[in-house]
Amino acid sequence: MAKEELLEFEGTITEVLPEARYRVKLVNDHEIIVYTAGRMKKNRIRTMVGDRVTVEVSPYDLNKGRMVFRHKDGAETGGAPGRRSTPQRHFNKRR
């Protein structure tokens, strides 16, 4: 018997719940509860309220899902504010 196909939706995290669960509002205004996928835990991908994510949902239970991807928005800088992305090295030049 073949494995059932999962439905993929995009949404926004609206609430952080205990035990690594999140409440996500999908683009079709449906709210579901999701947990973090194993690869996101393994790679220590941080998620916060307001992040745009991709969610996989089983066709059998449309109220629960698994978060599989966090989208990078243009507002993210990739580091702490005020820090340079590459360190500047100054060498003493002998003349």
N, C-alpha and C positions, 0 to 999 in steps of 0.2 A: 504494500500500500504506500502511495506517495505521501511525502510530507506536505502539509498544508502551507500555502503561501501566506506570508505575513503582509499586512497592510502598512504602508509607510505614510506618516503625516509629519508636517512641520508645525511647531507651536512655540509658545513662550512660557518660561517657568514663572508661575505666579506665587508659589509658596514652597518653602523648604520644610519637609516633614521629618520626623525622627526616623532612624534606621535607614538612612540613605535613600529616602523616597522623596518624590517631588510631586506637586500638583502642577499640571501643564494645561494651558489653554490652547487648543488647536486652532488652526486658521478657520475652521468651520464653526467656531464658538462653542465647541464641546470641551468640557473639562474632564481630564482623566488623571489617574494616579500612576506614576511610572517609577521604576527603579533603574539604577545605573547599570549598564552592561558591564560585563567582566573586563573587556578591553579598556574601557574608560577608567575602571578602578585600577587596573594593572599599570596604565600609563599616567595615573594620578591627574586626570583632567578635572579641573575645578569647575563647578557650575554654580551660578548665583541667580537670584531673582532677576528677571529681565533678559536672561540669555535666550537666544533663539536656538532650538534644538530639533533634531529629527528623532521621531519616535516610531517604533515598530509595535503594531497591535495585532493580536490574534483575532481572526474573524469570529471566534466563539465567544470571546469576552471583550466587548468594546469599551469597558470602563477601566481596564488596566493595560499597561504596556511597558516597554523597555526602551530607555533612552540610549541611542546608539551613536549620536554625533552631536557635537556642539559647534555651531557655526561661528566663524570669526567675523565680527563686524568691523567696519572701517574705523570706528572710534577707538579700538584697542591699539595700544602702542607696543605691546609685547614685553614691557618691562616697567619698572617703577618710574614714576614721573621724575624728571630731572636727571635721570641717569643716561649715560651714553650707551649706545648699543655695542660699540666696539671700544675697548680701552685705548686711550692715547698713550703712547710710549715716547718718552723724551730721553734721548741719549746725549751724553756729553761728546761733542765733536772736538777733536784735537786739530788745531791748525798749525 
